[in-house]
Amino acid sequence: MKIVIVGTAYPLRGGIAHYIALLYEHLSQRHQVRIITFKRQYPRLFFPGRSQLEIGEVGTLVPTESLLDSINPVSWVRVAMRILQHQA
């Protein structure tokens, strides 16, 4: 089965990135899995810290495509088209 996970993934920081990596590791044992993540998660004005990236090698490295921009609706359309191409 082909599966696309859309969400926050390492090197972006946060708990969701960790669980997406675990989900990827589990699902990829039996399925073809891709992760699409963010180029920019938040505009700097709204980000509560210095960096959106995890410092050091804390996260689990999984293959990702950084295509989404949280404030650019065109990126969401591009991702939808990529997913449809992937499912074919």
Secondary structure, 3 states (H helix, E strand, C coil): CEEEEECCCCCECCHHHHHHHHHHHHHCCCCEEEEEEEEECCCHHHCCCCCCECCCCCCCCCCCEEEEECCCHHHHHHHHHHHHHHHC
